[in-house]
Structures are given as structure tokens and as C-alpha cells.
Amino acid sequence: MKQCLGRVLAAALSIGLTGTVANAASAGEASWIDASAPIDPQTAPVYPGNAPIKLEFMLDYAKGDRLDLSSYSLGAHTGTHVDAPLHFIKGGTAVDKVPLEPFVGPARVIDCSAEATVIDTAELNKHDWKGAKRILFRTRNSRNGWMTDPTFHEDFTYLAPDAAQLLADAGVQLVGIDYLSIEKFHSRQPKTHLALLSKGIPVIEGLSLKDVAPGDYDLIVLPLRVVGHEAAPARAILRRR
């Protein structure tokens, strides 16, 4: 694990991402938190209309084969994933072309009110969000453990368009939430997505924040480099600053 993390940090540094990543590399024994939801057909929810999760072993030790060899079939919006502008903007930036800088750096985890079913401007302004460049919302979605519940919950807490616009106008570089969509379920218009993606702000959906306390963290989240597509699964990790 340390060797794997070291390679990720070295790669980030090689493209000029300094500061937070360099501090993470020098921290050595600092504890990292996995904020990614497990991709498991038995526990992972699937947004209606998204492709089902199929994980199969083509070769299997249990069947007498000499090695394990598996295949994955899943939607781009499975588990913890990143939405690129192309998701809702025709001709927008694909996920492999989104700059890496928003995905690495200081982030603030905001613990929303326990009863909040929507993060609107009123709810947002209850919390210390101003000045943060990367904001991750921990909501009742996490408290209820919905990212490890295969039942899809239509009443998940979402980010309202007015709050999304406020964040976009404030110069936030990245916004994340702890369920499969940042948009209200069955919303007629994707106004929340458009407020962020139209300004080139990538969206992380499906974060696993159940055991993450509010506060400031170092964040590394890297979507798979899938060429020409609107989204990709990602691994997200946090380290308390």
C-alpha cells in the first residue's frame, strides 16, 4: 500500500502538482482515510438507468485454474466517481481531459445538518465554507450508510442549484457529495450540475464519508483515464491537516 501510494504521489509531482502532495509524501506515517465506496454488487447502490455491476472471474483458483483472472462490467457512474463537463454539456470536456489540479489539494469536509434533505443556500451558510477550494458534503446519506446499501434511496440529500451557483461564483474548484448524484432525483433540469460543470468544476459523487469527521483535509482523488467519456470511477483518499 505504501509503495502504491508512493507511486501515485510521485506521478502527481512529476506533472507539477506540489504543496499538498509534497507534504503528503514527506508525512511518511500520516494516516490516510479511504473515502471511496466499495464496488461490490452485494452492497453498492446503482442509480436507476445506470449499468449493473458485474464482477466475474474468467479464471479462478477455486475452480482449479493456475491463476485468478477477472473482468469488470459497470457504469461510468458506479460507486465513487467523477462527473466531467461532458456529462451535461454538449462538446464539454471529457473526463480524461479535466485538469488534475482540482483533484489534489486542501479540501474541507462539511457536516450538514442531520435533518437536511437538501443543501440549499440557507443550509450551506450554516457552515464555514468560504475560502475552501474543494468542498465535500457529508450528509444524512453517510449517516444512514446508503453508499453500502444496495437499495437505491430516491430521497437522498442533494445540492440545490442556488447553493451550487454560490459555490461556483466563489471560485470553488471541486465539489463532492456522499451519494450517487449531486442533483435532486428526477429533477427536470440538471441545474446543479450545470452551475458547476459550466465553469469547469468537476463533481465527485458517491463519496464514503460515514466515518469522516468534519474539518480540513488533504485530498487526492483520481478518476480513471477513460478517453472521451463523461465520467469515470475514482479512488478518493483524505488525510487530516
C-alpha positions as CSV (number, residue, x, y, z in Angstrom):
1,M,0.0,0.0,0.0
2,K,2.8,2.4,0.9
3,Q,4.6,1.6,-2.4
4,C,1.4,2.2,-4.3
5,L,0.7,5.5,-2.7
6,G,4.3,6.5,-3.3
7,R,3.9,5.9,-7.0
8,V,0.7,8.0,-7.1
9,L,2.4,10.8,-5.3
10,A,5.5,10.6,-7.5
11,A,3.3,10.7,-10.6
12,A,1.5,13.8,-9.3
13,L,4.7,15.5,-8.5
14,S,6.1,14.7,-11.9
15,I,3.3,16.8,-13.6
16,G,4.0,19.8,-11.3
17,L,1.5,19.3,-8.5
18,T,3.3,20.5,-5.5
19,G,2.5,21.7,-2.0
20,T,-0.1,19.4,-0.5
21,V,1.1,16.3,-2.4
22,A,4.7,17.0,-1.4
23,N,3.7,17.4,2.2
24,A,1.8,14.1,2.0
25,A,4.9,12.3,0.6
26,S,7.1,13.7,3.4
27,A,4.5,12.8,6.1
28,G,5.6,9.2,6.0
29,E,3.4,7.6,8.7
30,A,0.5,10.0,8.3
31,S,-2.9,8.2,8.3
32,W,-4.9,8.3,5.1
33,I,-8.6,7.7,5.1
34,D,-10.2,5.9,2.2
35,A,-13.3,8.0,1.2
36,S,-14.2,5.6,-1.7
37,A,-17.3,3.4,-1.7
38,P,-16.6,-0.3,-2.2
39,I,-17.6,-1.6,-5.7
40,D,-19.5,-4.7,-4.7
41,P,-22.7,-6.0,-6.4
42,Q,-23.9,-7.1,-3.0
43,T,-23.6,-3.7,-1.3
44,A,-23.3,-1.0,-3.9
45,P,-26.4,1.0,-4.9
46,V,-26.9,1.6,-8.6
47,Y,-28.6,4.8,-9.9
48,P,-31.7,3.9,-12.0
49,G,-30.8,3.6,-15.6
50,N,-27.1,3.1,-14.9
51,A,-25.5,-0.2,-16.0
52,P,-25.5,-3.0,-13.4
53,I,-22.3,-4.1,-11.7
54,K,-20.9,-7.4,-12.9
55,L,-17.6,-8.7,-11.5
56,E,-16.6,-12.1,-12.8
57,F,-13.6,-14.5,-12.6
58,M,-12.7,-15.8,-16.0
59,L,-10.0,-18.0,-14.4
60,D,-10.4,-18.9,-10.7
61,Y,-8.1,-20.8,-8.2
62,A,-11.3,-22.2,-6.7
63,K,-12.1,-23.9,-10.0
64,G,-8.6,-25.4,-10.3
65,D,-7.1,-22.7,-12.5
66,R,-3.5,-21.7,-12.2
67,L,-4.3,-18.1,-11.6
68,D,-7.1,-15.6,-11.0
69,L,-8.2,-13.5,-14.0
70,S,-11.3,-11.3,-13.7
71,S,-13.4,-9.0,-15.7
72,Y,-15.4,-5.9,-14.7
73,S,-18.6,-4.5,-16.3
74,L,-20.0,-1.4,-14.7
75,G,-21.4,2.0,-15.5
76,A,-19.2,5.1,-15.5
77,H,-21.3,6.5,-12.6
78,T,-20.7,3.5,-10.3
79,G,-19.6,4.0,-6.7
80,T,-17.3,6.9,-6.1
81,H,-16.9,8.6,-9.5
82,V,-16.2,11.9,-11.1
83,D,-18.5,13.8,-13.4
84,A,-16.8,15.8,-16.2
85,P,-18.4,18.8,-18.0
86,L,-19.3,16.5,-21.0
87,H,-21.9,14.8,-18.8
88,F,-24.4,17.6,-19.3
89,I,-22.7,19.9,-21.7
90,K,-22.5,19.0,-25.4
91,G,-18.9,19.3,-26.5
92,G,-17.8,19.8,-22.9
93,T,-14.5,18.5,-21.5
94,A,-14.3,14.7,-21.2
95,V,-13.1,13.1,-18.0
96,D,-9.6,12.3,-19.4
97,K,-9.1,16.0,-20.3
98,V,-10.1,17.5,-17.0
99,P,-7.0,19.2,-15.4
100,L,-5.6,17.2,-12.5
101,E,-5.1,20.2,-10.2
102,P,-8.6,20.3,-8.8
103,F,-8.3,16.7,-7.7
104,V,-5.2,17.2,-5.4
105,G,-5.0,19.7,-2.6
106,P,-6.7,21.0,0.6
107,A,-10.3,20.1,1.0
108,R,-13.0,20.9,3.6
109,V,-15.5,18.3,4.7
110,I,-18.7,20.0,5.8
111,D,-21.1,18.0,8.1
112,C,-24.6,19.1,7.1
113,S,-27.4,19.3,9.5
114,A,-28.8,15.9,10.5
115,E,-32.3,16.7,9.2
116,A,-31.2,18.4,5.9
117,T,-32.7,16.7,2.9
118,V,-31.4,19.5,0.6
119,I,-28.2,21.6,0.8
120,D,-29.6,25.0,-0.3
121,T,-28.1,28.4,0.4
122,A,-29.6,28.6,3.9
123,E,-28.1,25.2,4.8
124,L,-24.8,26.0,3.2
125,N,-24.4,29.3,5.0
126,K,-24.8,27.5,8.4
127,H,-21.3,26.2,7.9
128,D,-17.8,27.5,7.4
129,W,-17.3,27.0,3.7
130,K,-16.0,30.3,2.5
131,G,-12.4,30.3,1.4
132,A,-12.3,26.5,0.8
133,K,-11.3,25.5,-2.7
134,R,-12.5,21.9,-2.5
135,I,-15.7,21.1,-0.6
136,L,-17.1,17.7,0.3
137,F,-20.5,17.4,1.8
138,R,-21.2,14.8,4.5
139,T,-24.9,14.4,4.9
140,R,-27.6,12.0,6.2
141,N,-26.7,9.9,3.2
142,S,-23.5,8.9,5.1
143,R,-25.2,8.7,8.5
144,N,-27.6,6.2,7.0
145,G,-24.8,4.2,5.3
146,W,-26.5,4.5,1.9
147,M,-23.3,4.0,-0.2
148,T,-23.1,0.4,1.2
149,D,-26.9,-0.3,0.9
150,P,-27.9,-1.9,-2.4
151,T,-31.3,-0.4,-2.2
152,F,-31.4,2.9,-4.1
153,H,-32.8,5.7,-2.0
154,E,-34.7,8.3,-4.0
155,D,-34.9,10.8,-1.1
156,F,-31.1,11.2,-0.9
157,T,-29.8,14.6,0.2
158,Y,-28.6,16.7,-2.7
159,L,-27.1,20.1,-3.5
160,A,-29.7,22.7,-4.6
161,P,-29.0,24.9,-7.7
162,D,-28.8,28.1,-5.7
163,A,-26.1,26.7,-3.4
164,A,-24.2,25.2,-6.4
165,Q,-24.2,28.6,-8.1
166,L,-22.9,30.3,-4.9
167,L,-20.0,27.8,-4.8
168,A,-19.3,28.3,-8.4
169,D,-19.3,32.1,-8.1
170,A,-17.0,31.9,-5.1
171,G,-14.3,30.1,-7.2
172,V,-14.6,26.6,-5.7
173,Q,-12.5,24.2,-7.7
174,L,-14.2,20.9,-6.8
175,V,-17.4,19.8,-5.1
176,G,-18.2,16.3,-3.8
177,I,-21.2,14.6,-2.1
178,D,-21.9,11.3,-0.5
179,Y,-24.4,9.7,-2.8
180,L,-24.7,8.7,-6.4
181,S,-25.9,12.1,-7.6
182,I,-25.4,15.7,-6.5
183,E,-28.7,16.6,-8.3
184,K,-32.2,16.1,-6.9
185,F,-33.7,12.8,-8.0
186,H,-36.0,13.2,-11.1
187,S,-35.0,16.8,-11.4
188,R,-36.5,18.3,-14.6
189,Q,-33.4,20.3,-15.4
190,P,-29.8,19.5,-14.3
191,K,-29.3,23.0,-12.9
192,T,-27.0,21.9,-10.1
193,H,-24.7,20.1,-12.5
194,L,-24.8,22.9,-15.0
195,A,-23.9,25.6,-12.4
196,L,-20.7,23.7,-11.6
197,L,-19.8,21.9,-14.8
198,S,-20.3,25.0,-17.0
199,K,-17.5,26.6,-15.0
200,G,-15.3,23.6,-15.4
201,I,-15.8,22.5,-11.8
202,P,-15.6,18.6,-11.6
203,V,-18.1,16.9,-9.4
204,I,-17.3,13.9,-7.2
205,E,-20.3,11.7,-6.4
206,G,-20.7,8.6,-4.3
207,L,-18.1,9.5,-1.6
208,S,-17.9,7.3,1.5
209,L,-17.8,9.8,4.4
210,K,-19.6,7.9,7.2
211,D,-16.6,7.8,9.5
212,V,-15.0,11.1,8.3
213,A,-15.2,14.0,10.8
214,P,-15.8,17.5,9.5
215,G,-12.8,19.7,9.0
216,D,-9.8,20.3,6.7
217,Y,-8.0,17.6,4.9
218,D,-5.5,16.9,2.2
219,L,-7.4,15.3,-0.7
220,I,-6.3,13.0,-3.6
221,V,-9.0,11.8,-5.9
222,L,-8.0,10.4,-9.3
223,P,-10.6,9.3,-11.9
224,L,-9.7,6.5,-14.3
225,R,-8.3,7.9,-17.6
226,V,-11.1,6.8,-19.8
227,V,-10.8,8.6,-23.1
228,G,-13.6,10.7,-24.4
229,H,-16.2,9.8,-21.8
230,E,-18.3,11.9,-19.4
231,A,-17.4,10.2,-16.1
232,A,-15.2,7.6,-14.5
233,P,-14.9,5.7,-11.3
234,A,-12.3,7.1,-8.9
235,R,-10.4,6.4,-5.7
236,A,-10.6,9.2,-3.1
237,I,-8.3,9.4,-0.1
238,L,-8.2,12.0,2.7
239,R,-5.6,13.0,5.3
240,R,-6.4,15.3,8.2
241,R,-4.5,18.5,8.0
